[in-house]
Amino acid sequence: MSAPTPRSGRLVRSPVVLRDGQWWLVSGAGSILATDPTFTGVLDGFAQAMTAADQAVADLRARQSKPPASGAGSE
């Protein structure tokens, strides 16, 4: 199962923002709605990959912060 696409937010280090399910290209001069289905599909896939990566990192950090189970690895 793939990770859900976020409803809003900026893709890290990019001029691309997702607002209410629509991708926008943003610059100091203004914003323009991205309407090309191929381009927005790639953005969706990248956003899903970023969300999955963020979740994987959060899971790893949570596991590392837990104390080891008693008797783990010993016989």
Legacy VTK file of the C-alpha trace (Angstrom):
# vtk DataFile Version 3.0
C-alpha trace
ASCII
DATASET POLYDATA
POINTS 75 float
0.000 0.000 0.000
1.410 3.399 -0.913
1.686 6.309 1.461
-1.034 8.936 1.231
-0.319 12.197 -0.539
-0.374 15.136 1.859
-3.317 17.539 1.444
-1.150 20.647 1.632
2.408 21.778 2.036
5.553 22.700 0.186
7.837 20.043 -1.223
11.200 20.411 0.458
13.623 22.708 -1.391
11.241 23.286 -4.279
8.976 26.030 -5.597
6.045 23.594 -5.569
3.156 23.738 -3.099
0.176 21.402 -2.712
-2.976 23.275 -1.681
-6.260 21.407 -1.293
-5.132 18.662 -3.662
-3.859 21.013 -6.382
-0.207 21.646 -7.211
0.983 25.244 -7.544
4.297 26.600 -8.805
5.244 29.496 -6.549
7.779 32.285 -6.994
8.316 35.812 -5.780
6.356 37.035 -8.800
3.275 34.951 -7.993
1.752 31.481 -8.326
0.459 29.397 -11.201
-1.671 26.266 -11.031
0.032 23.162 -12.434
-2.503 21.446 -14.688
-0.419 19.011 -16.761
-1.501 15.520 -15.611
1.904 13.963 -16.281
3.704 16.637 -14.273
1.226 16.570 -11.392
1.372 12.764 -11.373
5.139 12.917 -10.914
4.674 15.460 -8.123
2.125 13.149 -6.445
4.574 10.250 -6.634
7.399 12.352 -5.219
5.191 13.615 -2.387
4.164 10.044 -1.551
7.808 8.953 -1.513
8.739 11.866 0.763
5.863 11.044 3.129
6.913 7.385 3.251
10.545 8.350 3.874
9.560 10.733 6.669
7.469 7.972 8.275
10.320 5.456 7.987
12.716 7.884 9.690
10.172 8.573 12.450
9.712 4.814 12.964
13.480 4.268 13.185
13.869 7.071 15.707
11.017 5.672 17.799
12.636 2.218 17.816
16.038 3.652 18.741
14.594 5.577 21.679
13.071 2.443 23.224
15.218 0.553 25.740
16.328 -2.898 24.550
14.111 -5.779 25.596
15.481 -7.686 28.576
17.196 -10.881 27.542
17.286 -9.910 23.889
20.119 -11.727 22.186
21.243 -13.566 25.291
20.777 -17.200 26.077
LINES 1 76
75 0 1 2 3 4 5 6 7 8 9 10 11 12 13 14 15 16 17 18 19 20 21 22 23 24 25 26 27 28 29 30 31 32 33 34 35 36 37 38 39 40 41 42 43 44 45 46 47 48 49 50 51 52 53 54 55 56 57 58 59 60 61 62 63 64 65 66 67 68 69 70 71 72 73 74
